[in-house]
């Protein structure tokens, strides 16, 4: 038993360093993907909520496309397709083969999937805000940008936060997909440890506990953000 647990130690005889590095990369990837996905999702929701067909149609196509494709397939297309596209573009200028960073490819692929689902959450929040809010802001002389920043956006965050919190937890777990493009995340480091020690139950159990810990910490953080977002609301 002591020898088995010693495999989780830090140093040359244990795999603790590798698991910690994989968990840190997983967290960094999720945190880097979040603002990218939120921005694209918000812009897609703005387009779909717009009165212009030229904005609604691209937003709907984007959402349908990346919600319909499997996350793993999206990741492979972005990683390998991105390399092919960049190699051809740079080839026009006499450059050689271009290699896409696995971290950047994972961030873009997961961000696009996250954005597609986030746009649905934002769109539902937009439609939950009555048209009277816009009319009242216009009556006060506020422009479109000021109306969005001062009137609509604070309400939008409060309404969309529960759905976005669920998407964050999904994103945290979906980072495990990047192991297929040789990015040393938690799952890949765990798989390497399993092959090296022949202790699959131990290391996969530890990986499960690490993911559960990250999810639990995220839930606590989300609850704090929800309290902040609802600070002006009274209980009925």
C-alpha positions in Angstrom: 0.0 0.0 0.0 2.8 2.4 0.9 4.6 1.7 -2.4 1.4 2.3 -4.3 0.8 5.7 -2.6 4.4 6.5 -3.1 3.7 6.6 -6.9 1.8 9.8 -6.2 4.7 11.5 -4.5 6.8 14.3 -5.9 10.3 13.8 -7.1 12.0 11.2 -9.4 10.2 8.2 -7.9 6.7 9.6 -8.1 4.2 11.0 -10.6 3.0 13.9 -8.5 4.9 16.5 -10.5 3.5 15.3 -13.8 -0.1 15.2 -12.5 0.3 18.7 -11.0 1.7 20.0 -14.2 -1.1 18.4 -16.2 -3.8 19.9 -13.8 -2.2 23.3 -14.1 -2.2 23.1 -17.9 -5.9 22.0 -17.9 -6.8 25.0 -15.7 -4.8 27.4 -17.8 -6.4 26.1 -21.0 -9.9 26.5 -19.6 -9.2 30.0 -18.3 -7.7 31.0 -21.6 -10.7 29.6 -23.5 -13.4 31.2 -21.3 -13.0 34.9 -22.4 -12.5 33.9 -26.0 -15.7 31.8 -26.0 -17.7 34.4 -24.1 -16.8 37.2 -26.5 -17.6 35.2 -29.6 -20.8 33.8 -28.0 -22.0 37.3 -27.0 -21.3 38.7 -30.5 -23.2 35.8 -32.1 -26.2 36.4 -29.7 -26.1 40.1 -30.6 -26.3 39.2 -34.2 -29.1 36.7 -33.7 -31.1 39.2 -31.6 -30.6 41.9 -34.2 -33.3 43.2 -36.6 -30.9 42.8 -39.5 -31.0 39.6 -41.5 -27.4 40.0 -42.5 -26.5 39.6 -38.8 -29.1 37.0 -37.8 -28.2 34.5 -40.5 -24.4 34.3 -39.9 -25.1 34.0 -36.1 -27.6 31.2 -36.6 -25.2 29.4 -39.0 -22.3 29.6 -36.6 -24.4 28.4 -33.6 -26.0 25.5 -35.6 -22.6 24.4 -37.0 -20.6 24.2 -33.8 -23.4 22.8 -31.8 -23.9 20.1 -34.4 -20.3 19.0 -34.7 -18.7 16.7 -32.0 -16.2 18.5 -29.9 -13.4 16.1 -30.8 -14.0 16.5 -34.5 -13.9 20.3 -34.2 -10.6 20.0 -32.3 -9.1 17.8 -35.0 -10.3 20.1 -37.8 -9.0 23.2 -36.1 -5.6 21.6 -35.3 -4.8 19.8 -38.6 -6.9 22.1 -40.9 -5.3 25.2 -39.3 -1.8 23.8 -40.0 -2.7 23.1 -43.7 -4.3 26.5 -44.2 -1.4 28.5 -42.6 1.1 26.4 -44.5 -0.5 27.3 -47.8 -0.9 30.9 -46.9 2.7 31.3 -45.8 3.8 29.1 -48.8 2.7 32.0 -51.0 5.5 34.1 -49.5 8.1 31.3 -49.7 7.8 30.2 -46.1 8.1 26.5 -45.2 5.8 24.3 -43.1 3.9 26.0 -40.3 3.2 24.2 -37.1 0.2 25.2 -35.0 0.5 25.3 -31.3 -1.5 22.6 -29.7 -2.5 24.9 -26.8 -3.8 27.6 -29.2 -5.6 25.0 -31.4 -7.3 23.6 -28.3 -8.2 27.0 -27.1 -9.8 28.0 -30.4 -11.6 24.7 -30.9 -13.1 24.6 -27.4 -13.8 28.3 -27.5 -15.8 27.9 -30.7 -17.9 25.1 -29.2 -18.3 27.1 -25.9 -19.3 30.2 -27.9 -22.0 28.3 -29.8 -23.7 27.1 -26.6 -23.1 30.4 -24.8 -24.8 32.3 -27.7 -28.0 30.3 -26.9 -27.7 31.3 -23.2 -27.1 35.0 -24.1 -30.0 34.9 -26.6 -32.4 33.6 -24.0 -31.2 36.3 -21.6 -31.7 39.0 -24.2 -35.3 37.8 -24.9 -36.1 37.8 -21.2 -35.4 41.6 -21.0 -38.6 43.4 -21.9 -38.6 45.9 -24.8 -39.7 48.5 -22.2 -36.1 48.6 -20.9 -34.9 49.8 -24.3 -37.7 52.3 -24.7 -37.1 53.7 -21.2 -33.3 54.1 -22.0 -34.1 55.8 -25.3 -36.6 58.1 -23.5 -33.7 59.2 -21.2 -31.6 60.1 -24.2 -29.2 57.2 -23.9 -27.5 56.0 -27.1 -27.2 52.3 -28.2 -23.9 51.8 -26.5 -24.8 53.5 -23.3 -28.1 51.5 -23.2 -26.3 48.2 -23.6 -23.6 49.1 -21.0 -25.8 50.7 -18.3 -29.2 49.1 -18.7 -29.1 45.8 -20.6 -25.7 44.3 -19.8 -26.1 44.2 -16.0 -29.4 42.4 -16.4 -28.0 40.2 -19.1 -25.2 38.9 -16.8 -27.6 38.1 -14.0 -30.0 36.2 -16.3 -27.3 34.3 -18.2 -25.0 33.5 -15.3 -26.6 30.1 -14.3 -26.4 28.8 -17.9 -22.8 30.1 -18.3 -21.8 28.5 -15.0 -22.9 25.1 -16.4 -21.1 25.7 -19.6 -17.9 26.5 -17.6 -18.1 23.2 -15.9 -18.6 21.4 -19.2 -15.6 23.3 -20.6 -13.5 22.3 -17.7 -14.2 18.6 -18.5 -13.9 19.0 -22.3 -10.3 20.1 -21.9 -9.5 16.4 -21.6 -10.0 16.1 -25.3 -6.8 18.0 -26.1 -4.8 14.9 -25.1 -5.4 13.6 -28.6 -3.3 16.4 -30.1 -0.4 15.6 -27.8 -1.0 18.4 -25.3 0.2 17.3 -21.8 -3.0 18.0 -19.9 -4.2 16.1 -16.9 -5.7 13.2 -18.8 -2.6 12.7 -21.0 -0.3 12.8 -18.0 -2.5 10.4 -16.2 -2.4 8.0 -19.2 1.4 8.2 -19.3 1.5 7.4 -15.6 -0.8 4.4 -16.1 1.3 3.0 -18.9 4.5 3.4 -16.8 3.2 1.9 -13.6 0.4 -0.5 -14.6 -1.8 1.1 -12.0 -4.9 2.3 -13.9 -7.3 2.4 -11.0 -5.1 4.5 -8.8 -4.2 7.2 -11.3 -7.6 7.5 -13.0 -9.2 7.8 -9.5 -6.7 10.6 -8.7 -7.6 12.3 -12.0 -11.3 12.0 -11.1 -10.7 13.6 -7.7 -8.7 16.5 -9.3 -11.5 17.2 -11.8 -14.0 17.1 -9.0 -11.9 19.4 -6.9 -11.7 21.9 -9.8 -15.5 21.7 -10.3 -16.1 22.2 -6.6 -13.9 25.3 -6.4 -15.6 26.6 -9.6 -19.0 26.1 -8.0 -18.0 28.1 -4.9 -16.6 30.9 -7.2 -19.8 30.9 -9.3 -21.9 31.2 -6.1 -19.9 34.3 -5.1 -20.4 35.8 -8.6 -24.1 35.1 -8.4 -24.4 36.9 -5.0 -22.6 39.8 -6.5 -24.8 39.9 -9.6 -28.0 39.7 -7.4 -26.8 42.2 -4.8 -29.5 44.7 -5.8 -32.4 42.2 -5.8 -34.8 41.9 -2.9 -36.2 38.6 -1.7 -39.9 38.5 -2.2 
